[in-house]
């Protein structure tokens, strides 16, 4: 679980969506939500 969080945090930082301080204050569900919002595609998006 910790590795998944780290990967998501790296993606958010790399693309400058949030800074380190903002991410440090987020809970796991918040990080998962923002990662989903910015980085995960859905099949419906291409229809």
TIFIPA-420334 format. One record per residue: residue in one letter; z negated, x negated, y of N, C-alpha, C in turn; residue number from 1. Coordinates in steps of 0.02 Angstrom, whole numbers. Example, Ala and Ser with C-alpha at 12.3 -4.5 7.8 and 13.67 -1.06 7.14 Angstrom:
BEGIN
PT  residuo     n_z     n_x     n_y    ca_z    ca_x    ca_y     c_z     c_x     c_y  num
PT        A    -390    -660    -284    -390    -615    -225    -390    -660    -165    1
PT        S    -354    -642    -112    -357    -684     -53    -394    -645       2    2
***
This chain:
BEGIN
PT  residuo     n_z     n_x     n_y    ca_z    ca_x    ca_y     c_z     c_x     c_y  num
PT        X       0     -42     -60       0       0       0       0     -44      63    1
PT        X     -39     -97      61     -43    -142     119      24    -175     134    2
PT        X      61    -194      82     127    -224      93     175    -175     125    3
PT        X     173    -113     104     216     -62     133     200     -54     207    4
PT        X     137     -53     224     117     -47     295     142    -107     335    5
PT        X     134    -167     307     156    -228     342     231    -227     354    6
PT        X     269    -205     306     342    -201     314     361    -152     369    7
PT        X     328     -95     370     342     -45     420     322     -69     490    8
PT        X     265    -104     494     243    -131     558     293    -183     583    9
PT        X     317    -226     538     367    -276     557     430    -244     585   10
PT        X     453    -191     553     512    -155     577     501    -127     647   11
PT        X     443     -96     658     429     -67     723     423    -120     777   12
PT        X     393    -177     761     386    -231     810     453    -264     824   13
PT        X     491    -275     770     555    -310     777     603    -271     823   14
PT        X     602    -206     818     646    -165     858     613    -141     923   15
PT        X     556    -171     939     520    -160    1002     506     -86    1015   16
PT        X     488     -49     963     469      21     971     397      26     998   17
PT        X     355     -21     977     285     -22     998     263     -94    1004   18
PT        X     208    -106    1040     181    -174    1042     125    -181     990   19
PT        X     103    -242     980      52    -256     929     -12    -217     939   20
PT        X     -34    -210    1001     -96    -174    1016     -90    -100     997   21
PT        X     -34     -69    1014     -24       2     997     -25      12     922   22
PT        X       9     -32     886      12     -25     813     -56     -37     781   23
PT        X     -95     -84     808    -161     -99     781    -207     -38     785   24
PT        X    -196       6     834    -237      65     843    -214     125     802   25
PT        X    -156     119     769    -129     175     731    -157     177     660   26
PT        X    -163     237     634    -183     246     564    -119     242     521   27
PT        X    -128     233     457     -71     228     411     -22     287     417   28
PT        X     -47     349     420       1     405     426      43     402     490   29
PT        X      15     377     544      53     371     606     108     319     599   30
PT        X      92     263     568     143     211     557     198     237     513   31
PT        X     179     272     459     230     301     415     274     350     452   32
PT        X     245     391     495     283     440     533     334     406     579   33
PT        X     311     358     618     356     325     665     410     285     629   34
PT        X     394     255     573     444     219     534     496     269     508   35
PT        X     473     324     483     519     377     460     562     401     518   36
PT        X     532     412     575     568     438     634     624     391     656   37
PT        X     611     326     658     658     279     685     704     245     635   38
PT        X     684     240     571     721     198     525     748     230     462   39
PT        X     727     290     446     750     319     383     802     373     395   40
PT        X     858     366     361     913     414     367     907     469     314   41
PT        X     934     525     330     937     581     282    1009     596     267   42
PT        X    1022     621     209    1089     641     190    1115     694     239   43
PT        X    1070     738     261    1089     792     308    1117     764     374   44
PT        X    1096     704     393    1119     675     456    1193     660     455   45
PT        X    1222     654     396    1292     635     390    1337     694     373   46
PT        X    1311     753     371    1351     812     354    1377     846     415   47
***
